[in-house]
Amino acid sequence: MTTPRIRPRERDTIIQALAAGVVPRIGLQHIAVGRSRELQAMIRDIDRIADGGAAMRFIIGEYGAGKSFFLTLVRLVALEKKLVTVHADLGPDRRLHASGGQARALYAEAVRNMATRAKPDGGALASVLERFVADLIKEAGERSVPVRKVLEERLAHLQEGVGGYDFATVVEAYWRGAEDGNEELKAHALRWLRGEFSTKTEARQALGVRNILGDHDFYEGLKLMAALARLAGYGGLLVVLDEMVNLYKLQSKQARDQNYEQLLSILNDVLQGNTTGIGFVCGGTPEFLTDTRRGLFSYAALQSRLSENSFAKEGLVDMSGPVLRLASLTPEELLVLLGNVRRVFAGGDPDRHLVPDEALHAFMIHCNERIGEAYFRTPRNTVKAFCQMLSILEQNPGTDWQALLGGVQVAPDVPEPDDADIPEDEAGAGGFAGAAGSGDEELASFKL
């Protein structure tokens, strides 16, 4: 069996990303190992979405355990299954519910990152609309009817949802722009659909609609996007949200509960079959899920729906629930991963390996002596250190890997220093910002 060669562009992208401790956007198939059961569960969800169903998953794993890598892999699978994907990271200025523009910012970021199989790097909204318009023209020709008649029939479905009338009006405006060659009108329509209009007056002047996609339209806007994707011939929409721990960090209990209520609304729709053609995948840490003071389990309705199967213990697993815990890589799987990284450095050519097999074992022993079993439970820093060692060997021919090994610095993966609590006045929660301290600890911090 011949080893497939890795293109230089893929090779360089993978190496640069891994050496910096981030997930590469391409070439994941060259380095992915383990977690086959978790991936199979996600593939079943994707198939259900493509079949007109819905799904929601919370991907839970320790900091540095590979959540972002897994979420990226799931997105790539969804693209191969002919779904449209959108993705965004939550942060101080982006969350599910807010009153200061943070929810609109999350929606806008997600839609800007819209991807399809033909355009996997984002910015695919225009491509989806162009495909929608092309299908209109094709169907109108086959039926020998005006294009507008077909358009009205399809948009009738969009108008059924909350905010659907304005959404359909903007889609129609894009079609008119395409029909008349009016690039300005098309650009206005794209801006509105991306949630980039900040005032209703501006939107009315540009498109004749009375509303814009604001803080309260995050979920409804994505449902309409899912419907548009299906009308354009795609299987549905997969929404990937990472860094959900930023909701856990909100100091204001009111702000946290409002965001958790939004999650509950989405989860209820999925579990009860009230929505179609859309899936949500949310990545977070164990504390974000199970902390009964600030995590999802602090919201009783979410705790009852997200509690894991009581029979799933002593090696038994249940992949059917909304929560999917990422199993730690075994030492054997990490050995395979290091071998894959070595192969990427060699461009897929075994004759160009920078270190022999014994170096992989020696490196793992070195990591185990430095940080214990954390080297395979949260492997990001381990892989980062290995890439840095291979980079030195590659750029300094003749260097002895054994001499380098003793100087390899590996540290346990911990949250970054700026991962602090988000003050209430930045949370968009309303109320008396800054006067109550940290929400849950309001009375404890009260002073006369």
N, C-alpha and C positions, 0 to 999 in steps of 0.2 A: 504493500500500500504506500503510495507516494504522499508525502506531506505537502499540502497546498501552500503555495507561496503567498506572502502577504505583501500587498502593494505598499510602496514607500510612503504614500500619503497616510494610509491607515496605520502603518507602523509608527510613524512620527507622532501622529495624533494620540495613539494609545500610550506611548512612552511618556510624552509630555504630560498627559493627564494623570497617569498613575504616579509619576514622580512628584507631582504637585498635590497628590492626595485627593483628586477629584475623579469623577466618572467620565470616561471618554464618550463622545457622542456617536462614534462609529466604531466598528470592529469588535463589538462586545462578544461576538461568537468565537473570537480567537482566545478569549481568556475566561469565559464563563465556566464555572464548575459547581457541582452540588446543587442542592435545593430543587431537585427534579420534581418532587411531590408538590411543592409550593407552586412551581411554574405550571405544572399540569392543572392544578386547581384554577389558576388564573386563565389558562387557555380555555377551560370550560366556561368561565365567566364571559370571556370575549366571544365565544361561540353563541352564548345565550343572548348577548347584546345584539350580535349580528342577526339573530333569529327573531328580533323584535322584543326581547325581554330587557331586563335591567339588572344591575349588580352593584354592590358596594362592598369594598374591602378596606380594612384597616391593617396596614402592614407594620407590624411592631417588631422592633429590634433595638439592641443597645447602640449607643453612639459609636459609629465606626464599624458596625457589623455588616454593612453592605446594603442598607435599605435603598439608598439612592441608585446604586448599581442595579438592584432588582427592579425598581420602578422603571428605570430606563429600558431594561430588558423587556419588561411587560409592554411598554409603549411600542417598541420595535416589533414585537409579536402582533400587537393590534394593527399596526400599519400593514404587516404582511397579510393579515386577515381582512384587509380592505375597509378598516375603520378609519375615521378621522380622529386624531388625538389633539388634546390641548393640555398644557401643563404649566404649572407655576409653583414657586416656593412662597410660603407664607412668611411674613416678617412684620416688623413694627408698622410699616405702612401698607400692609396687605393682609386682609383677613376676610372671613366669610360674612360678617355682619358688622356694620359700623355706621356712624352718622357724619363722619368727616372726610368721606371719599375713599377710605381704605378698602371697602368691599368692591367699589367700582374699579379701583386700581388693580385688585386681584383678578377681576374679570378681564380687564383690558390686557393684563400681562398674559393671562392664559390664552386669550384669543389671538394675541400677537404671535404666540408660539404654536398656533394651529399647524398641524402637519398631516400630510397624506403620504402614501407610498411613493408617489411621483415627486413629492416635495418634502422630504423628511426633516429638513433643517428649520422648518417654521415658515411663517408668512404665507400660509396656504389658503387663507380666506378668499382671496381673489380667484384662486384656481377653482375652489369649490363653487363659487358663484358663476364662473365662466362655464363650468361643466353643467351647472343647472340651466343656464341660458341655452347652451348647445343642445341639451336634451329637449328643451321646449321647442326649439326650431325643428328638431328631428321628428318629434311626435306630431307637431302641427303639419309637417309635410306628409307624414304617413297617413294622417286622418283627413287631409285636405281641408283643414279648418284654420282660421286665423291664429297666430301665435298668442295673441292676447287672450283668446278663449281658453287655450290650454293653461296659460299663466294663471288666470282667475280660478280655474278648477284646482290647480295645485295650491295656490295661496289660500284657498278656503280652508284647507287643513291647518295651515299655520295660524289662521285667525282664531282658532278655537281656544288657544292657550291664553293665559294671562299676559297682557301686553302684546298679544299676537297681531292685533290690527296694525299698530304702528310698525312692528317688525315686518309684516307683509308689505306695508306701504313702502318701506325702505328697500326691500328686495325688488319690488316693482320699479322703484326709481333706478336701481342698478340696471335692470333690464332695459328701461327707456334710454339710459345713458349708453348702453351697448348698442342699442338699435339706432340711435341718432349719432353715434360717435362723439358723445358728450363726455369727455374724460373727467371734467370737473364734477359733473353729477355723480359719476361712478366713484370718484374719490370721496365725495361727501357721504355717499351710502356706506362705503367701507369704514369711514371714520365713525359713523353712527353705530354700525354693527360691532365695531371694536370697543365701543363705550368711551370714545374719545371726545365726545361733545360734553362740555361742562355746564352749559346753560340751555334751557328749553327754547329761549328766544333765538339763539344761534341755530338750533336744529330746525325750528320752524321756518326761518328765513332760507335755509339751505335746501330743505327737503319737504317742507309743508307738513311736518308731523308735530304733535303737541307735546310729546314726551321724549325723554332720553333714558338710556340704560344707566340707572344710578345705583346707590348703595343697597337699595331694597330689591334689586332685580338680578342679583348674582345667580341664584338657582334658576329662576324663570328664564333668564337670558340663555343659559346653557341648555335648558330643555328645548327652547326654540332653535338653537343652533343644531341640536341633535336631530330635530325634525327636518331642518333644512338639509343637513348632510344626507339623510335618508332620501329626501326628494331629489337630491343631486345624484343618487345612485350608489352611495356608500352604505356600509352596513350599519353605521351608527356613530356615536361619539363616545370616546373614552376620556375622562377627565382625571388627570394625575396631579395630586396636590402633595407636595413634600414639605418638610419642616413644620408639621402640625404642632410641634412642641411650642411654637410661638403663641398658641392659644393658652397653653398651660402657664406661660410666663406672664400673662396679663394680670396685673395687680388687682384690678377691679373685678369683684365677683359678678357684678352686673354685666360687665363686658364679656366675661367668660361664659356666663349662662346664656347670653344672647347668641353667641357663636355656637354653643353646644345645642341650643334650640334649633338653629339652622341645620346642623348635622342631623338632629333627630328628625326633622321634617323630611330631609332627603332619605334617611334610612327607612322611615315609615313608608314613603312612597315606593321604595324598592321592594321592601318585604311584602307589601300588600298588593303589588302589581299595578300601582297607579300611574306608572310612567313606562315609556318604551324607548328602546334604542339608545340607552345612555348608561354609562357605568362610571363609578367614582372609585378611585384608588388613593388612599390617604396614608402617608408614611409618618410614623411617630415613634417615640421611645416608650418603654414600659411605664415610666412615670406618667406620661401624658395619658395613658390608658387607665391605669389602676389606682392612681393617687385619689383617695376618697375626699381629699380636701380641695384639690385644684384640678385634678384630671377629669377625664370623661366620666369616671365612676362617681364623681361628686354630683353628677346630675342623675337622679334616681332612674328616670325613664331610660336613659342611655345605658346605665349599669345593668338593668334588667334585660336589655336586648343584646348587650355585648358580652355578658358573662359566658364563660366558656363551658363546654360540655363537661359535666362533673365526672363522666366516665373516662374522659381523656386523660389518663394518668398511667404511670408505670410503663412508659414506652408507647402507649396507644395515642393515636392522633385523630383529630376530626377536622377535615379541611372544608366542611360545608358551611361553617358559621361565618359571620362578617369579619371576625378577627383572625388574621393569619400571622402567627408568630414565626419569624425567620429563625430556623434552626441554625445553631452555630456550625461553622465549617469544622469538620474533623481534621486532625493532623494529616491524615492521608489525602483529604481533599485540598488542603493548603499546599501539600507537596506537589499535587497536580497543578495547582494554580501557579506556583513558582516556576514549574516546568513550562507552563504556557507563556509566562512572561519572558523566560529565557528564549523561547521559540520566536516570540514577537521581535525581540532584539536581533535575532538572527534572520529576520525576514522570512521565516518559515523554512530556512535551509539548515538541516541538522549539522552540516559540515562547518557552519559558522558559529556554533554555540560558543559563548564566551567562557563558560565554566562547565566542568564535567558534572555527572550525576551526584558524585560524592559531595560537591559543593552545596547542592540543595539540602542534603541531610545535615551537613555541618552548619549551614545558615540557620536551619530550624532549631538545632541544638543550642546555638548561640542565643537565639531569641528567647528560647525557653529558660535559659539561665538568667537572662536579663529581666524579663517581665512575666515569667510563668505562663500559664495557659491562656492569658489574654492575647498572646500572639496569634492564636488561631480563632479565638472567640470574636475578637474585633480586629480583623486582619489588615485594615487600611494602612496603619503605620508600618506593619511588617512588609507589605508589598512596596510601600514607598521607599523604605530603606533598601530593599533588594534592588529596586530600579536604580537608586542612586549608586549602589555598589557596581552594578553592571555598566552604568554610564562611565564611571571612572575606568573600568577595565577596557571599555570600548575606545575611549579617547586616549588611553595610555597603554599602547601595546607592550606586551612583555611584563606587565605588572602581575605579581603573584597574588591570586585571590585569597590564599591562606594568610598572607601578610595583611591584607585589607580587613579580613573578617573580624579581627580583634578590635578594630576601631569603629565598627558599625554601631551607631547609636540607635537604639529602639526604645521607645517610651510607650506606656499604655495610652490608649486613645481616650481623651477627655474632652468635654465641651470647650469651645473656644472662649477666650476671656470676655468677648463682647456679648456672650449669650446671657445677658442679665435680664432681670424682670423688666417688662415694658411698663413705664409709668402710666397712671390712669389718664393723665392729660394727653398722652399720645395714643390712647386706646380707642378714642372716638366713642366713648361710652355715654357721653352726656353727663349731666349731674354736676356735682361740685368737684371739678378736676383738681387734684392735688390736695384737697382739704381732708380727705379721709385716709391718706397713707396707702396701705396695701390691701384694701378690700376686706379680706378675711380677718386681717389683724387690726381693723379699725379701732376697736375699743382698747386693744393692747397698746396702741401707739398714741392714744388720746392724752393730751396734756392740757391742764388749765393755764 
